[in-house]
Amino acid sequence: MTTDYLNQDWDAVIIGTGMGGGTIGRVLATGGWRVLFIEKGPSGHRSERQALHSHVFTPDARALRGFWPTPLRAKIDNRESEFFAPIGAGVGGSSAFYAATLERPERHDMDDHPHAEWPISFDTMQPWYDEAEKMFHVCGAPDPLSAEPMPELLPPPALDPSDDALMGEMRAIGLHPYRLHSAIRYVENCHDCLGSKCPKPCKMDGRSAGVEPALATGNAFVLDDAEVVDLKRDGRTITEITLCRSGVEYRLSPKRVILAGGALGSAHILLKSDIANSSGLVGRNLMFHLNEMFALWPKKKVLGDATSKAISLRDLYHQDATRFGTVQSMGIGAGYGEILHYLRLMLTRSALSRVPLIMDLARIPAAVAVKMLGSAKVLVGLLEDYGYPENRVIFDPARPEQLSIEYVLAPELKARRRAFRKAIRRAFRGHRKMFLSMQPELNFGHPCGTLRFGTEAETSVLDPNCKAHDHDNLWVVDSSFMPTSFGVNPSLTIAANAIRVGHHLLKEARS
């Protein structure tokens, strides 16, 4: 069956089925192209409900659930550790587990950014953001602080009473909250699917909004459980993809290769294959967001859903020429299970991870925290990260299949973090609040920037249409292309860019 797929003449071979790969696959298949998706993980059962857990340790068990099977090896501020990052490996990729937050960046994020240049303008991206919001059925309300034309969003569901009360309190102290932009279609009898695979057609992600509509055209097919081992080139052309499936190696001669394995995975493949790296920038300029999680106690206790994810505000996004980011509902409650989960994640990434029985001992502070937090809402500030060449994906020949990174928290990032925490304290004056992390907490679900695009081959890996400068038949459409991380979730930008590049390819083929 595998050779049947590989012997066919595909217009495009897409490596990865997440937010970028699934989306561009839909665009191309709808445009009449024959598309082959290659996915590292399984297709999975459409009826399964599965959360992305870090406490499943066996590679086979993780792979079966659609999790990335091996731990991320990270050297952060010169301290080495290994942990399971929130990365998916199945149809839909990480987006199958995401919280479905699709927020637009702001004009100054692209047109006037002081730390990196975007080769396309905010106005160029606007229509593609519109298209992505329609494709992903984004609901919500406009940001009252935005000077841009209001996006045509679907109406959100009725607001939870506790969130309604909290938004009223925020407005009373001069803040400007709005309904979070979310890729959720609210269907009857649907339970919360944020952060989990959903068996119902509720959450729009790389699988439900991308791969499945692509397959429905009859022009696209998925080859799952297929690990890309190598890419080979002849001059400016990628001539061969080597992949491994069920222990057997296969080779495919592609017409076009579209890489969409995520900012870590795509850079890893190119480094391993020694492809597209004449600039020496493959894997470099790695960015995340810093999470500033905090508990906020409403002034008036109103019964409601503590795990709802409905509020966003940008009052602190760009304050006094300092770039911070959005503040959003976290979508988790302040219950024992959630606190224990995040406490264990923090311990896994700290020097305490080597202490015997530390994961069991975490139950004690978790229980204490539940008593302290009570009816608090958990919010998160997403602090923008900047790209630095020393922050990078690395390839270790001794561990060829393991994702590895090196990252140093820049002094300016630490200073902005301190200023962001002070700004949060000031913004929520009059409310009881408590930060839930003491050390900087990288958001490993938001990696980006490792194959940035630009106009010059010496300073970027991809051209403005996300084609590799070094090769004529290689494109990248995941978060790797981004020169800056913004202060919002990257998912909408990934999808919008994938639609843009897909339409460019269709137009190029017709000309």
Buried (B, 14 or more C-beta within 10 A) or exposed (E): EBEEBBEEEBBBBBBBBBBBBBBBBBBBBBBEBBBBBBBBBBBBEBEEEBEBBBEBEEEEEBBBBBBBBBBBBBBBEEEEBBBBBBBBBBBBBBBBBBBBBBBBBBBEBBEEBEBBBBBBEBEEBBEBBBBBBBBBBBBBBBBEBBEEEEBEBBEBEEBBEBBBBBBBBBEEEEBBBBBBBBBBBBEEEBEBBBBBBBBBEBBBBBBBBBBBBBBEBEBBBBBBBBBBBBBBBEEEBBBBBBBBBEEEEBEBBBEBBBBBBBBBBBBBBBBBBEBBBEBEBBBBBBBBBBBBBBBBBBEEEBEBEBBBBBBBBBBBBBBEEEBBBBBBBBBBBBBBEBBBBBBBBBBBBBEEBEEEEBBEEBBEEBEEBBEEBEBBBBBBBBBBBBBBEEBBBBBEEEEEEBBBBBBEBBEEBEEBBEBBBEBBEEBBEEBEBBEBBEEBBBBBBBBBBBBBBBEEBEBBBBBBBBBBBBBEBBBBBBBBBBBBBBBBBBBBBBBBBBBBBBBBBBEEBEE
